[in-house]
Amino acid sequence: MAYTIRAATGDDVAAIAGIWHAGWHDGHAGHVPAELTAIRTPDAFPPRAAARVPRTTVATLDGRVAGFVTVTGAEVEQVFVAAAHRGGGVAALLLAEAERQVAASGHTTAYLVVAPGNARARRFYERQGWADDGPVDYAAEAGDATIVTECRRYVKACEATP
Ligand SMILES: CC(C)(COP(=O)(O)OP(=O)(O)OC[C@H]1O[C@@H](n2cnc3c(N)ncnc32)[C@H](O)[C@@H]1OP(=O)(O)O)[C@@H](O)C(=O)NCCC(=O)NCCS
């Protein structure tokens, strides 16, 4: 399918938040502390999505958002695809764009953090050439505080194309 990759805008926040909320629970429920799952309610995602618009890229199909990725420095912070679009290659397009952005900002190694039990995401990252770099404690946003979760760090070398 012919997906379009473009920078997110404020008009995309509701769609991004909906995909993020559903995908977050698909990938994390049962794999992170229950107190973190409990606060990841639908209302929790629009403000978090709005704050990340300048760092977010969306994939659209027929004008509708099918998935998104957020890049912060060398970190690929979020890769989320709507359930109806999984398995169709759009996740690979988003991740490749994220790697391009990391390299373009001068970093030579991109990294991301994934819950150990998120088997589908880990398989996906490994197929895209990412390597498990070991355990890492990740401080997940929890209002004004954080909840530390045991995760895996994945890395991939990236070079800016001239
Ligand atoms: C992670 C995500 C972006 C990957 O996109 P995708 O379109 O599903 O990826 P693909 O289907 O191309 O690849 C997934 C791989 O996992 C495999 N897979 C599918 N379902 C699986 C499952 N339940 N358990 C383990 N592996 C699974 C697929 O077969 C494929 O592996 P293969 O290429 O070796 O056959 C997408 O699944 C998603 O948005 N998930 C929810 C949000 C999430 O967890 N994001 C990552 C946060 S770190």
PDBQT file of the ligand as one rigid body, heavy atoms in Angstrom, charges set to zero:
ROOT
HETATM    1  C1  LIG A 201       5.853  -3.101  17.007  1.00  0.00    +0.000 C 
HETATM    2  C2  LIG A 201       5.137  -2.736  15.709  1.00  0.00    +0.000 C 
HETATM    3  C3  LIG A 201       5.397  -1.281  15.358  1.00  0.00    +0.000 C 
HETATM    4  C4  LIG A 201       5.726  -3.632  14.596  1.00  0.00    +0.000 C 
HETATM    5  O1  LIG A 201       5.001  -3.413  13.424  1.00  0.00    +0.000 OA
HETATM    6  P1  LIG A 201       4.357  -4.669  12.644  1.00  0.00    +0.000 P 
HETATM    7  O2  LIG A 201       3.709  -4.175  11.401  1.00  0.00    +0.000 OA
HETATM    8  O3  LIG A 201       3.495  -5.394  13.613  1.00  0.00    +0.000 OA
HETATM    9  O4  LIG A 201       5.650  -5.520  12.329  1.00  0.00    +0.000 OA
HETATM   10  P2  LIG A 201       5.790  -6.796  11.409  1.00  0.00    +0.000 P 
HETATM   11  O5  LIG A 201       4.480  -7.510  11.309  1.00  0.00    +0.000 OA
HETATM   12  O6  LIG A 201       6.445  -6.351  10.143  1.00  0.00    +0.000 OA
HETATM   13  O7  LIG A 201       6.841  -7.660  12.224  1.00  0.00    +0.000 OA
HETATM   14  C5  LIG A 201       6.521  -8.224  13.470  1.00  0.00    +0.000 C 
HETATM   15  C6  LIG A 201       7.289  -9.518  13.678  1.00  0.00    +0.000 C 
HETATM   16  O8  LIG A 201       6.766 -10.157  14.834  1.00  0.00    +0.000 OA
HETATM   17  C7  LIG A 201       6.141 -11.376  14.457  1.00  0.00    +0.000 C 
HETATM   18  N1  LIG A 201       4.949 -11.499  15.269  1.00  0.00    +0.000 N 
HETATM   19  C8  LIG A 201       3.668 -11.227  14.948  1.00  0.00    +0.000 A 
HETATM   20  N2  LIG A 201       2.888 -11.429  16.008  1.00  0.00    +0.000 NA
HETATM   21  C9  LIG A 201       3.691 -11.846  17.011  1.00  0.00    +0.000 A 
HETATM   22  C10 LIG A 201       3.482 -12.223  18.365  1.00  0.00    +0.000 A 
HETATM   23  N3  LIG A 201       2.259 -12.173  18.905  1.00  0.00    +0.000 N 
HETATM   24  N4  LIG A 201       4.544 -12.592  19.093  1.00  0.00    +0.000 NA
HETATM   25  C11 LIG A 201       5.788 -12.623  18.581  1.00  0.00    +0.000 A 
HETATM   26  N5  LIG A 201       6.060 -12.253  17.302  1.00  0.00    +0.000 NA
HETATM   27  C12 LIG A 201       5.007 -11.884  16.545  1.00  0.00    +0.000 A 
HETATM   28  C13 LIG A 201       5.867 -11.265  12.987  1.00  0.00    +0.000 C 
HETATM   29  O9  LIG A 201       5.774 -12.555  12.392  1.00  0.00    +0.000 OA
HETATM   30  C14 LIG A 201       7.105 -10.511  12.550  1.00  0.00    +0.000 C 
HETATM   31  O10 LIG A 201       8.277 -11.330  12.576  1.00  0.00    +0.000 OA
HETATM   32  P3  LIG A 201       8.890 -12.010  11.243  1.00  0.00    +0.000 P 
HETATM   33  O11 LIG A 201       9.181 -10.898  10.302  1.00  0.00    +0.000 OA
HETATM   34  O12 LIG A 201      10.125 -12.687  11.744  1.00  0.00    +0.000 OA
HETATM   35  O13 LIG A 201       7.825 -12.930  10.747  1.00  0.00    +0.000 OA
HETATM   36  C15 LIG A 201       3.616  -2.986  15.823  1.00  0.00    +0.000 C 
HETATM   37  O14 LIG A 201       3.354  -4.378  16.052  1.00  0.00    +0.000 OA
HETATM   38  C16 LIG A 201       2.959  -2.183  16.925  1.00  0.00    +0.000 C 
HETATM   39  O15 LIG A 201       2.585  -1.029  16.724  1.00  0.00    +0.000 OA
HETATM   40  N6  LIG A 201       2.803  -2.793  18.105  1.00  0.00    +0.000 N 
HETATM   41  C17 LIG A 201       2.148  -2.149  19.251  1.00  0.00    +0.000 C 
HETATM   42  C18 LIG A 201       2.979  -0.971  19.777  1.00  0.00    +0.000 C 
HETATM   43  C19 LIG A 201       4.349  -1.367  20.248  1.00  0.00    +0.000 C 
HETATM   44  O16 LIG A 201       4.535  -2.330  20.972  1.00  0.00    +0.000 OA
HETATM   45  N7  LIG A 201       5.329  -0.550  19.816  1.00  0.00    +0.000 N 
HETATM   46  C20 LIG A 201       6.714  -0.727  20.196  1.00  0.00    +0.000 C 
HETATM   47  C21 LIG A 201       6.994  -0.075  21.498  1.00  0.00    +0.000 C 
HETATM   48  S1  LIG A 201       8.690  -0.268  21.962  1.00  0.00    +0.000 SA
ENDROOT
TORSDOF 0
